Amino acid sequence: MAAGATEQGGRRIFRRGPWELLATVLIGLGVVMLMQPFAMALFTYSFITILTGTVMFIIVSHFPE
């Protein structure tokens, strides 16, 4: 039974809800970084932020509920 409890606890990390929320926040942050007119560095890293969030969302969509 100990092995089953450990496996269940380990799988709890890979639930879809919190990771989808994080990926969505990353995509939103990237869009805000893209639209802001103040800092060129934020604009520069906006594409990689949006891309990271999108790839993360695609991967997380395969996690169990």
N, CA, C, O and CB atoms as a CASP TS submission, in Angstrom:
PFRMAT TS
TARGET T0000
AUTHOR 0000-0000-0000
METHOD Language model
MODEL 1
PARENT N/A
ATOM      1  N   MET     1       0.806  -1.204   0.000  1.00  0.00           N
ATOM      2  CA  MET     1       0.000   0.000   0.000  1.00  0.00           C
ATOM      3  C   MET     1       0.847   1.265   0.000  1.00  0.00           C
ATOM      4  O   MET     1       0.425   2.299  -0.519  1.00  0.00           O
ATOM      5  CB  MET     1      -0.916   0.000   1.188  1.00  0.00           C
ATOM      6  N   ALA     2       2.012   1.189   0.567  1.00  0.00           N
ATOM      7  CA  ALA     2       2.877   2.366   0.640  1.00  0.00           C
ATOM      8  C   ALA     2       3.284   2.824  -0.767  1.00  0.00           C
ATOM      9  O   ALA     2       3.372   4.022  -1.034  1.00  0.00           O
ATOM     10  CB  ALA     2       4.132   2.060   1.490  1.00  0.00           C
ATOM     11  N   ALA     3       3.531   1.861  -1.658  1.00  0.00           N
ATOM     12  CA  ALA     3       3.924   2.226  -3.016  1.00  0.00           C
ATOM     13  C   ALA     3       2.769   2.926  -3.737  1.00  0.00           C
ATOM     14  O   ALA     3       2.995   3.886  -4.473  1.00  0.00           O
ATOM     15  CB  ALA     3       4.373   0.976  -3.803  1.00  0.00           C
ATOM     16  N   GLY     4       1.550   2.461  -3.537  1.00  0.00           N
ATOM     17  CA  GLY     4       0.387   3.098  -4.160  1.00  0.00           C
ATOM     18  C   GLY     4       0.160   4.502  -3.651  1.00  0.00           C
ATOM     19  O   GLY     4      -0.205   5.395  -4.415  1.00  0.00           O
ATOM     20  N   ALA     5       0.378   4.703  -2.348  1.00  0.00           N
ATOM     21  CA  ALA     5       0.198   6.033  -1.773  1.00  0.00           C
ATOM     22  C   ALA     5       1.260   6.987  -2.303  1.00  0.00           C
ATOM     23  O   ALA     5       0.974   8.154  -2.570  1.00  0.00           O
ATOM     24  CB  ALA     5       0.253   5.973  -0.237  1.00  0.00           C
ATOM     25  N   THR     6       2.490   6.488  -2.456  1.00  0.00           N
ATOM     26  CA  THR     6       3.558   7.332  -2.981  1.00  0.00           C
ATOM     27  C   THR     6       3.284   7.698  -4.435  1.00  0.00           C
ATOM     28  O   THR     6       3.486   8.841  -4.846  1.00  0.00           O
ATOM     29  CB  THR     6       4.915   6.624  -2.857  1.00  0.00           C
ATOM     30  N   GLU     7       2.824   6.724  -5.201  1.00  0.00           N
ATOM     31  CA  GLU     7       2.525   6.992  -6.606  1.00  0.00           C
ATOM     32  C   GLU     7       1.409   8.018  -6.733  1.00  0.00           C
ATOM     33  O   GLU     7       1.484   8.917  -7.570  1.00  0.00           O
ATOM     34  CB  GLU     7       2.138   5.698  -7.331  1.00  0.00           C
ATOM     35  N   GLN     8       0.387   7.891  -5.919  1.00  0.00           N
ATOM     36  CA  GLN     8      -0.729   8.840  -5.957  1.00  0.00           C
ATOM     37  C   GLN     8      -0.263  10.235  -5.564  1.00  0.00           C
ATOM     38  O   GLN     8      -0.675  11.223  -6.172  1.00  0.00           O
ATOM     39  CB  GLN     8      -1.864   8.379  -5.026  1.00  0.00           C
ATOM     40  N   GLY     9       0.593  10.320  -4.554  1.00  0.00           N
ATOM     41  CA  GLY     9       1.113  11.620  -4.140  1.00  0.00           C
ATOM     42  C   GLY     9       1.979  12.249  -5.215  1.00  0.00           C
ATOM     43  O   GLY     9       1.952  13.463  -5.417  1.00  0.00           O
ATOM     44  N   GLY    10       2.749  11.414  -5.904  1.00  0.00           N
ATOM     45  CA  GLY    10       3.592  11.907  -6.983  1.00  0.00           C
ATOM     46  C   GLY    10       2.782  12.358  -8.183  1.00  0.00           C
ATOM     47  O   GLY    10       3.149  13.317  -8.862  1.00  0.00           O
ATOM     48  N   ARG    11       1.684  11.671  -8.444  1.00  0.00           N
ATOM     49  CA  ARG    11       0.842  12.035  -9.588  1.00  0.00           C
ATOM     50  C   ARG    11       0.027  13.299  -9.308  1.00  0.00           C
ATOM     51  O   ARG    11      -0.432  13.959 -10.241  1.00  0.00           O
ATOM     52  CB  ARG    11      -0.097  10.878  -9.940  1.00  0.00           C
ATOM     53  N   ARG    12      -0.149  13.632  -8.057  1.00  0.00           N
ATOM     54  CA  ARG    12      -0.930  14.817  -7.718  1.00  0.00           C
ATOM     55  C   ARG    12      -0.261  16.080  -8.261  1.00  0.00           C
ATOM     56  O   ARG    12      -0.939  17.072  -8.527  1.00  0.00           O
ATOM     57  CB  ARG    12      -1.110  14.922  -6.196  1.00  0.00           C
ATOM     58  N   ILE    13       1.044  16.051  -8.423  1.00  0.00           N
ATOM     59  CA  ILE    13       1.778  17.200  -8.965  1.00  0.00           C
ATOM     60  C   ILE    13       1.388  17.445 -10.420  1.00  0.00           C
ATOM     61  O   ILE    13       1.376  18.585 -10.884  1.00  0.00           O
ATOM     62  CB  ILE    13       3.302  16.974  -8.852  1.00  0.00           C
ATOM     63  N   PHE    14       1.071  16.367 -11.135  1.00  0.00           N
ATOM     64  CA  PHE    14       0.785  16.474 -12.558  1.00  0.00           C
ATOM     65  C   PHE    14      -0.706  16.569 -12.850  1.00  0.00           C
ATOM     66  O   PHE    14      -1.181  15.989 -13.827  1.00  0.00           O
ATOM     67  CB  PHE    14       1.369  15.295 -13.285  1.00  0.00           C
ATOM     68  N   ARG    15      -1.446  17.285 -12.026  1.00  0.00           N
ATOM     69  CA  ARG    15      -2.860  17.544 -12.307  1.00  0.00           C
ATOM     70  C   ARG    15      -2.966  18.669 -13.326  1.00  0.00           C
ATOM     71  O   ARG    15      -2.125  19.566 -13.358  1.00  0.00           O
ATOM     72  CB  ARG    15      -3.636  17.905 -11.006  1.00  0.00           C
ATOM     73  N   ARG    16      -3.981  18.620 -14.139  1.00  0.00           N
ATOM     74  CA  ARG    16      -4.113  19.562 -15.249  1.00  0.00           C
ATOM     75  C   ARG    16      -4.427  20.994 -14.803  1.00  0.00           C
ATOM     76  O   ARG    16      -3.864  21.944 -15.347  1.00  0.00           O
ATOM     77  CB  ARG    16      -5.189  19.085 -16.184  1.00  0.00           C
ATOM     78  N   GLY    17      -5.313  21.157 -13.826  1.00  0.00           N
ATOM     79  CA  GLY    17      -5.812  22.486 -13.467  1.00  0.00           C
ATOM     80  C   GLY    17      -4.758  23.533 -13.162  1.00  0.00           C
ATOM     81  O   GLY    17      -4.726  24.566 -13.831  1.00  0.00           O
ATOM     82  N   PRO    18      -3.886  23.311 -12.173  1.00  0.00           N
ATOM     83  CA  PRO    18      -2.902  24.345 -11.835  1.00  0.00           C
ATOM     84  C   PRO    18      -1.902  24.616 -12.959  1.00  0.00           C
ATOM     85  O   PRO    18      -1.483  25.758 -13.151  1.00  0.00           O
ATOM     86  CB  PRO    18      -2.153  23.944 -10.588  1.00  0.00           C
ATOM     87  N   TRP    19      -1.525  23.593 -13.690  1.00  0.00           N
ATOM     88  CA  TRP    19      -0.557  23.789 -14.767  1.00  0.00           C
ATOM     89  C   TRP    19      -1.180  24.534 -15.944  1.00  0.00           C
ATOM     90  O   TRP    19      -0.512  25.345 -16.585  1.00  0.00           O
ATOM     91  CB  TRP    19      -0.005  22.441 -15.233  1.00  0.00           C
ATOM     92  N   GLU    20      -2.460  24.266 -16.236  1.00  0.00           N
ATOM     93  CA  GLU    20      -3.137  25.030 -17.286  1.00  0.00           C
ATOM     94  C   GLU    20      -3.251  26.494 -16.901  1.00  0.00           C
ATOM     95  O   GLU    20      -3.087  27.382 -17.737  1.00  0.00           O
ATOM     96  CB  GLU    20      -4.527  24.449 -17.565  1.00  0.00           C
ATOM     97  N   LEU    21      -3.536  26.740 -15.622  1.00  0.00           N
ATOM     98  CA  LEU    21      -3.615  28.124 -15.146  1.00  0.00           C
ATOM     99  C   LEU    21      -2.268  28.820 -15.312  1.00  0.00           C
ATOM    100  O   LEU    21      -2.217  29.964 -15.766  1.00  0.00           O
ATOM    101  CB  LEU    21      -4.061  28.168 -13.667  1.00  0.00           C
ATOM    102  N   LEU    22      -1.186  28.152 -14.955  1.00  0.00           N
ATOM    103  CA  LEU    22       0.147  28.735 -15.104  1.00  0.00           C
ATOM    104  C   LEU    22       0.472  29.009 -16.568  1.00  0.00           C
ATOM    105  O   LEU    22       1.024  30.060 -16.891  1.00  0.00           O
ATOM    106  CB  LEU    22       1.201  27.808 -14.499  1.00  0.00           C
ATOM    107  N   ALA    23       0.139  28.082 -17.448  1.00  0.00           N
ATOM    108  CA  ALA    23       0.392  28.279 -18.876  1.00  0.00           C
ATOM    109  C   ALA    23      -0.424  29.448 -19.421  1.00  0.00           C
ATOM    110  O   ALA    23       0.074  30.232 -20.229  1.00  0.00           O
ATOM    111  CB  ALA    23       0.066  27.000 -19.658  1.00  0.00           C
ATOM    112  N   THR    24      -1.665  29.564 -18.985  1.00  0.00           N
ATOM    113  CA  THR    24      -2.517  30.668 -19.426  1.00  0.00           C
ATOM    114  C   THR    24      -1.982  32.006 -18.925  1.00  0.00           C
ATOM    115  O   THR    24      -1.997  32.999 -19.652  1.00  0.00           O
ATOM    116  CB  THR    24      -3.955  30.461 -18.939  1.00  0.00           C
ATOM    117  N   VAL    25      -1.516  32.026 -17.696  1.00  0.00           N
ATOM    118  CA  VAL    25      -0.933  33.261 -17.141  1.00  0.00           C
ATOM    119  C   VAL    25       0.328  33.634 -17.920  1.00  0.00           C
ATOM    120  O   VAL    25       0.556  34.814 -18.189  1.00  0.00           O
ATOM    121  CB  VAL    25      -0.601  33.088 -15.625  1.00  0.00           C
ATOM    122  N   LEU    26       1.142  32.656 -18.285  1.00  0.00           N
ATOM    123  CA  LEU    26       2.340  32.940 -19.080  1.00  0.00           C
ATOM    124  C   LEU    26       1.985  33.526 -20.439  1.00  0.00           C
ATOM    125  O   LEU    26       2.635  34.466 -20.898  1.00  0.00           O
ATOM    126  CB  LEU    26       3.165  31.672 -19.265  1.00  0.00           C
ATOM    127  N   ILE    27       0.965  32.983 -21.082  1.00  0.00           N
ATOM    128  CA  ILE    27       0.533  33.514 -22.375  1.00  0.00           C
ATOM    129  C   ILE    27       0.040  34.952 -22.207  1.00  0.00           C
ATOM    130  O   ILE    27       0.398  35.827 -22.996  1.00  0.00           O
ATOM    131  CB  ILE    27      -0.581  32.624 -22.990  1.00  0.00           C
ATOM    132  N   GLY    28      -0.778  35.196 -21.186  1.00  0.00           N
ATOM    133  CA  GLY    28      -1.274  36.551 -20.927  1.00  0.00           C
ATOM    134  C   GLY    28      -0.150  37.523 -20.614  1.00  0.00           C
ATOM    135  O   GLY    28      -0.159  38.659 -21.088  1.00  0.00           O
ATOM    136  N   LEU    29       0.821  37.083 -19.816  1.00  0.00           N
ATOM    137  CA  LEU    29       1.964  37.926 -19.487  1.00  0.00           C
ATOM    138  C   LEU    29       2.755  38.274 -20.745  1.00  0.00           C
ATOM    139  O   LEU    29       3.210  39.406 -20.908  1.00  0.00           O
ATOM    140  CB  LEU    29       2.871  37.227 -18.462  1.00  0.00           C
ATOM    141  N   GLY    30       2.913  37.298 -21.627  1.00  0.00           N
ATOM    142  CA  GLY    30       3.620  37.555 -22.875  1.00  0.00           C
ATOM    143  C   GLY    30       2.900  38.562 -23.751  1.00  0.00           C
ATOM    144  O   GLY    30       3.540  39.395 -24.393  1.00  0.00           O
ATOM    145  N   VAL    31       1.582  38.496 -23.785  1.00  0.00           N
ATOM    146  CA  VAL    31       0.806  39.465 -24.579  1.00  0.00           C
ATOM    147  C   VAL    31       0.933  40.864 -23.988  1.00  0.00           C
ATOM    148  O   VAL    31       1.077  41.841 -24.723  1.00  0.00           O
ATOM    149  CB  VAL    31      -0.685  39.050 -24.645  1.00  0.00           C
ATOM    150  N   VAL    32       0.880  40.962 -22.666  1.00  0.00           N
ATOM    151  CA  VAL    32       1.057  42.270 -22.012  1.00  0.00           C
ATOM    152  C   VAL    32       2.459  42.804 -22.297  1.00  0.00           C
ATOM    153  O   VAL    32       2.627  43.990 -22.579  1.00  0.00           O
ATOM    154  CB  VAL    32       0.821  42.160 -20.473  1.00  0.00           C
ATOM    155  N   MET    33       3.457  41.935 -22.224  1.00  0.00           N
ATOM    156  CA  MET    33       4.833  42.351 -22.523  1.00  0.00           C
ATOM    157  C   MET    33       4.952  42.827 -23.973  1.00  0.00           C
ATOM    158  O   MET    33       5.711  43.753 -24.262  1.00  0.00           O
ATOM    159  CB  MET    33       5.817  41.188 -22.260  1.00  0.00           C
ATOM    160  N   LEU    34       4.219  42.207 -24.867  1.00  0.00           N
ATOM    161  CA  LEU    34       4.261  42.576 -26.276  1.00  0.00           C
ATOM    162  C   LEU    34       3.640  43.946 -26.518  1.00  0.00           C
ATOM    163  O   LEU    34       4.102  44.687 -27.385  1.00  0.00           O
ATOM    164  CB  LEU    34       3.548  41.529 -27.112  1.00  0.00           C
ATOM    165  N   MET    35       2.601  44.289 -25.763  1.00  0.00           N
ATOM    166  CA  MET    35       1.850  45.521 -26.019  1.00  0.00           C
ATOM    167  C   MET    35       2.361  46.744 -25.268  1.00  0.00           C
ATOM    168  O   MET    35       1.997  47.868 -25.614  1.00  0.00           O
ATOM    169  CB  MET    35       0.426  45.307 -25.668  1.00  0.00           C
ATOM    170  N   GLN    36       3.191  46.555 -24.254  1.00  0.00           N
ATOM    171  CA  GLN    36       3.618  47.704 -23.447  1.00  0.00           C
ATOM    172  C   GLN    36       4.642  48.551 -24.217  1.00  0.00           C
ATOM    173  O   GLN    36       5.472  48.006 -24.944  1.00  0.00           O
ATOM    174  CB  GLN    36       4.221  47.225 -22.099  1.00  0.00           C
ATOM    175  N   PRO    37       4.586  49.876 -24.060  1.00  0.00           N
ATOM    176  CA  PRO    37       5.481  50.748 -24.824  1.00  0.00           C
ATOM    177  C   PRO    37       6.710  51.240 -24.050  1.00  0.00           C
ATOM    178  O   PRO    37       7.421  52.117 -24.542  1.00  0.00           O
ATOM    179  CB  PRO    37       4.712  51.928 -25.309  1.00  0.00           C
ATOM    180  N   PHE    38       6.981  50.702 -22.855  1.00  0.00           N
ATOM    181  CA  PHE    38       7.989  51.303 -21.995  1.00  0.00           C
ATOM    182  C   PHE    38       9.361  50.647 -22.073  1.00  0.00           C
ATOM    183  O   PHE    38      10.359  51.356 -22.212  1.00  0.00           O
ATOM    184  CB  PHE    38       7.519  51.266 -20.599  1.00  0.00           C
ATOM    185  N   ALA    39       9.449  49.347 -21.990  1.00  0.00           N
ATOM    186  CA  ALA    39      10.732  48.658 -21.883  1.00  0.00           C
ATOM    187  C   ALA    39      10.960  47.756 -23.094  1.00  0.00           C
ATOM    188  O   ALA    39      10.158  46.867 -23.383  1.00  0.00           O
ATOM    189  CB  ALA    39      10.795  47.836 -20.586  1.00  0.00           C
ATOM    190  N   MET    40      12.051  47.996 -23.785  1.00  0.00           N
ATOM    191  CA  MET    40      12.376  47.201 -24.960  1.00  0.00           C
ATOM    192  C   MET    40      12.725  45.762 -24.576  1.00  0.00           C
ATOM    193  O   MET    40      12.466  44.840 -25.349  1.00  0.00           O
ATOM    194  CB  MET    40      13.535  47.840 -25.723  1.00  0.00           C
ATOM    195  N   ALA    41      13.302  45.561 -23.408  1.00  0.00           N
ATOM    196  CA  ALA    41      13.663  44.210 -22.963  1.00  0.00           C
ATOM    197  C   ALA    41      12.413  43.346 -22.799  1.00  0.00           C
ATOM    198  O   ALA    41      12.419  42.172 -23.171  1.00  0.00           O
ATOM    199  CB  ALA    41      14.450  44.269 -21.634  1.00  0.00           C
ATOM    200  N   LEU    42      11.346  43.915 -22.246  1.00  0.00           N
ATOM    201  CA  LEU    42      10.100  43.157 -22.098  1.00  0.00           C
ATOM    202  C   LEU    42       9.535  42.794 -23.466  1.00  0.00           C
ATOM    203  O   LEU    42       9.068  41.675 -23.678  1.00  0.00           O
ATOM    204  CB  LEU    42       9.062  43.965 -21.288  1.00  0.00           C
ATOM    205  N   PHE    43       9.581  43.745 -24.387  1.00  0.00           N
ATOM    206  CA  PHE    43       9.108  43.484 -25.740  1.00  0.00           C
ATOM    207  C   PHE    43       9.940  42.384 -26.400  1.00  0.00           C
ATOM    208  O   PHE    43       9.406  41.532 -27.111  1.00  0.00           O
ATOM    209  CB  PHE    43       9.156  44.770 -26.582  1.00  0.00           C
ATOM    210  N   THR    44      11.250  42.413 -26.159  1.00  0.00           N
ATOM    211  CA  THR    44      12.153  41.442 -26.758  1.00  0.00           C
ATOM    212  C   THR    44      11.833  40.021 -26.310  1.00  0.00           C
ATOM    213  O   THR    44      11.860  39.096 -27.122  1.00  0.00           O
ATOM    214  CB  THR    44      13.589  41.782 -26.410  1.00  0.00           C
ATOM    215  N   TYR    45      11.530  39.839 -25.026  1.00  0.00           N
ATOM    216  CA  TYR    45      11.269  38.504 -24.494  1.00  0.00           C
ATOM    217  C   TYR    45       9.791  38.105 -24.540  1.00  0.00           C
ATOM    218  O   TYR    45       9.429  37.037 -24.046  1.00  0.00           O
ATOM    219  CB  TYR    45      11.760  38.427 -23.078  1.00  0.00           C
ATOM    220  N   SER    46       8.951  38.930 -25.114  1.00  0.00           N
ATOM    221  CA  SER    46       7.524  38.614 -25.137  1.00  0.00           C
ATOM    222  C   SER    46       7.224  37.399 -26.005  1.00  0.00           C
ATOM    223  O   SER    46       6.391  36.571 -25.637  1.00  0.00           O
ATOM    224  CB  SER    46       6.732  39.810 -25.636  1.00  0.00           C
ATOM    225  N   PHE    47       7.884  37.280 -27.144  1.00  0.00           N
ATOM    226  CA  PHE    47       7.605  36.156 -28.036  1.00  0.00           C
ATOM    227  C   PHE    47       7.976  34.829 -27.381  1.00  0.00           C
ATOM    228  O   PHE    47       7.209  33.869 -27.451  1.00  0.00           O
ATOM    229  CB  PHE    47       8.365  36.321 -29.357  1.00  0.00           C
ATOM    230  N   ILE    48       9.147  34.768 -26.744  1.00  0.00           N
ATOM    231  CA  ILE    48       9.565  33.520 -26.110  1.00  0.00           C
ATOM    232  C   ILE    48       8.650  33.183 -24.935  1.00  0.00           C
ATOM    233  O   ILE    48       8.431  32.008 -24.640  1.00  0.00           O
ATOM    234  CB  ILE    48      11.026  33.618 -25.638  1.00  0.00           C
ATOM    235  N   THR    49       8.119  34.195 -24.268  1.00  0.00           N
ATOM    236  CA  THR    49       7.185  33.958 -23.170  1.00  0.00           C
ATOM    237  C   THR    49       5.868  33.387 -23.689  1.00  0.00           C
ATOM    238  O   THR    49       5.334  32.437 -23.116  1.00  0.00           O
ATOM    239  CB  THR    49       6.929  35.257 -22.393  1.00  0.00           C
ATOM    240  N   ILE    50       5.349  33.954 -24.757  1.00  0.00           N
ATOM    241  CA  ILE    50       4.118  33.439 -25.364  1.00  0.00           C
ATOM    242  C   ILE    50       4.346  32.028 -25.895  1.00  0.00           C
ATOM    243  O   ILE    50       3.496  31.155 -25.715  1.00  0.00           O
ATOM    244  CB  ILE    50       3.636  34.372 -26.503  1.00  0.00           C
ATOM    245  N   LEU    51       5.466  31.798 -26.537  1.00  0.00           N
ATOM    246  CA  LEU    51       5.772  30.483 -27.084  1.00  0.00           C
ATOM    247  C   LEU    51       5.904  29.438 -25.970  1.00  0.00           C
ATOM    248  O   LEU    51       5.404  28.322 -26.108  1.00  0.00           O
ATOM    249  CB  LEU    51       7.062  30.543 -27.912  1.00  0.00           C
ATOM    250  N   THR    52       6.568  29.792 -24.879  1.00  0.00           N
ATOM    251  CA  THR    52       6.717  28.875 -23.746  1.00  0.00           C
ATOM    252  C   THR    52       5.350  28.527 -23.160  1.00  0.00           C
ATOM    253  O   THR    52       5.072  27.362 -22.876  1.00  0.00           O
ATOM    254  CB  THR    52       7.624  29.495 -22.659  1.00  0.00           C
ATOM    255  N   GLY    53       4.502  29.531 -22.981  1.00  0.00           N
ATOM    256  CA  GLY    53       3.168  29.289 -22.450  1.00  0.00           C
ATOM    257  C   GLY    53       2.330  28.412 -23.367  1.00  0.00           C
ATOM    258  O   GLY    53       1.577  27.558 -22.897  1.00  0.00           O
ATOM    259  N   THR    54       2.457  28.617 -24.658  1.00  0.00           N
ATOM    260  CA  THR    54       1.683  27.834 -25.621  1.00  0.00           C
ATOM    261  C   THR    54       2.138  26.375 -25.640  1.00  0.00           C
ATOM    262  O   THR    54       1.309  25.465 -25.618  1.00  0.00           O
ATOM    263  CB  THR    54       1.809  28.442 -27.023  1.00  0.00           C
ATOM    264  N   VAL    55       3.436  26.153 -25.680  1.00  0.00           N
ATOM    265  CA  VAL    55       3.958  24.784 -25.671  1.00  0.00           C
ATOM    266  C   VAL    55       3.609  24.102 -24.357  1.00  0.00           C
ATOM    267  O   VAL    55       3.256  22.923 -24.333  1.00  0.00           O
ATOM    268  CB  VAL    55       5.489  24.775 -25.891  1.00  0.00           C
ATOM    269  N   MET    56       3.710  24.850 -23.267  1.00  0.00           N
ATOM    270  CA  MET    56       3.355  24.295 -21.960  1.00  0.00           C
ATOM    271  C   MET    56       1.879  23.914 -21.922  1.00  0.00           C
ATOM    272  O   MET    56       1.528  22.868 -21.376  1.00  0.00           O
ATOM    273  CB  MET    56       3.675  25.302 -20.840  1.00  0.00           C
ATOM    274  N   PHE    57       1.020  24.739 -22.487  1.00  0.00           N
ATOM    275  CA  PHE    57      -0.412  24.442 -22.512  1.00  0.00           C
ATOM    276  C   PHE    57      -0.692  23.176 -23.323  1.00  0.00           C
ATOM    277  O   PHE    57      -1.531  22.363 -22.936  1.00  0.00           O
ATOM    278  CB  PHE    57      -1.194  25.630 -23.096  1.00  0.00           C
ATOM    279  N   ILE    58       0.006  23.012 -24.442  1.00  0.00           N
ATOM    280  CA  ILE    58      -0.183  21.823 -25.274  1.00  0.00           C
ATOM    281  C   ILE    58       0.242  20.572 -24.512  1.00  0.00           C
ATOM    282  O   ILE    58      -0.449  19.555 -24.559  1.00  0.00           O
ATOM    283  CB  ILE    58       0.615  21.945 -26.590  1.00  0.00           C
ATOM    284  N   ILE    59       1.362  20.637 -23.818  1.00  0.00           N
ATOM    285  CA  ILE    59       1.839  19.481 -23.052  1.00  0.00           C
ATOM    286  C   ILE    59       0.908  19.182 -21.888  1.00  0.00           C
ATOM    287  O   ILE    59       0.568  18.025 -21.641  1.00  0.00           O
ATOM    288  CB  ILE    59       3.265  19.726 -22.536  1.00  0.00           C
ATOM    289  N   VAL    60       0.493  20.228 -21.171  1.00  0.00           N
ATOM    290  CA  VAL    60      -0.348  20.053 -19.983  1.00  0.00           C
ATOM    291  C   VAL    60      -1.725  19.527 -20.356  1.00  0.00           C
ATOM    292  O   VAL    60      -2.368  18.864 -19.542  1.00  0.00           O
ATOM    293  CB  VAL    60      -0.483  21.374 -19.223  1.00  0.00           C
ATOM    294  N   SER    61      -2.184  19.801 -21.545  1.00  0.00           N
ATOM    295  CA  SER    61      -3.511  19.332 -21.941  1.00  0.00           C
ATOM    296  C   SER    61      -3.588  17.802 -21.993  1.00  0.00           C
ATOM    297  O   SER    61      -4.681  17.242 -22.073  1.00  0.00           O
ATOM    298  CB  SER    61      -3.885  19.915 -23.299  1.00  0.00           C
ATOM    299  N   HIS    62      -2.447  17.130 -21.950  1.00  0.00           N
ATOM    300  CA  HIS    62      -2.414  15.669 -21.934  1.00  0.00           C
ATOM    301  C   HIS    62      -2.325  15.109 -20.515  1.00  0.00           C
ATOM    302  O   HIS    62      -2.335  13.890 -20.341  1.00  0.00           O
ATOM    303  CB  HIS    62      -1.240  15.169 -22.756  1.00  0.00           C
ATOM    304  N   PHE    63      -2.239  15.961 -19.509  1.00  0.00           N
ATOM    305  CA  PHE    63      -2.186  15.503 -18.113  1.00  0.00           C
ATOM    306  C   PHE    63      -3.566  15.020 -17.692  1.00  0.00           C
ATOM    307  O   PHE    63      -4.571  15.427 -18.275  1.00  0.00           O
ATOM    308  CB  PHE    63      -1.691  16.639 -17.165  1.00  0.00           C
ATOM    309  N   PRO    64      -3.622  14.150 -16.678  1.00  0.00           N
ATOM    310  CA  PRO    64      -4.933  13.694 -16.184  1.00  0.00           C
ATOM    311  C   PRO    64      -5.675  14.790 -15.436  1.00  0.00           C
ATOM    312  O   PRO    64      -5.055  15.715 -14.910  1.00  0.00           O
ATOM    313  CB  PRO    64      -4.763  12.485 -15.274  1.00  0.00           C
ATOM    314  N   GLU    65      -6.982  14.691 -15.386  1.00  0.00           N
ATOM    315  CA  GLU    65      -7.800  15.651 -14.640  1.00  0.00           C
ATOM    316  C   GLU    65      -7.429  15.501 -13.228  1.00  0.00           C
ATOM    317  O   GLU    65      -7.971  16.197 -12.370  1.00  0.00           O
ATOM    318  CB  GLU    65      -9.319  15.443 -14.844  1.00  0.00           C
TER
END
